[in-house]
Amino acid sequence: MDIEGFRNYCLAKKAVTEELPFGPDVLVFKVMGKMFALGALESVPFKVSLKCDSEKAIALRDEYPDHIEGAYHMNKKHWNSLETEMLPPKLVIDLIDHSYDLVVQSLPKRLQQELENL
């Protein structure tokens, strides 16, 4: 998945915004104000960081050691960095969905309800 596919997929999800809070080189996607994905705009190959269940994060790093690693400048227990163009598109989509869902589940009930009502 290239940068445009990644961006379009993230933005198609409910209540997602995109921002550049870390400068012009890092695109951040948030749901209800909480970050679930980051994309390094200048990296070749294109890399993104996604939130991940800690056990699943380790398993993915073991299964794809050349293309998935602990995310740079993030809690490596809960964030993976992946080279999206080197992985099966279905896996990348599943991991975006997983990250989004983890963040939604961590939102306060009030925000979860607000999201549900959108």
SULZIBEL-V15551 format. One line per field, one symbol per residue. ss: DSSP state (H for helix, E for strand, L for the rest). psi: psi as a letter, one per 30 degrees, with the letter a starting at -180 (. if undefined). Layout:
ss: ???
psi: ???
//
This chain:
ss: LLHHHHHHHHHHLLLEEEELLLLLLEEEEEELLEEEEEEELLLLLLEEEEELLHHHHHHHHHHLLLLEEELLLLLLLLEEEEEHHHLLHHHHHHHHHHHHHHHHHHLLHHHHHHHHLL
psi: kleeeeeeeefflkgklklhfglffjkkkkkhfkkfkkkjefkjlkklkkkkkeeeeeeeeeeifffklkkkgljfefkkkkjefflkeeeeeeeeeeeeeeeefflleeeeeeeef.
//
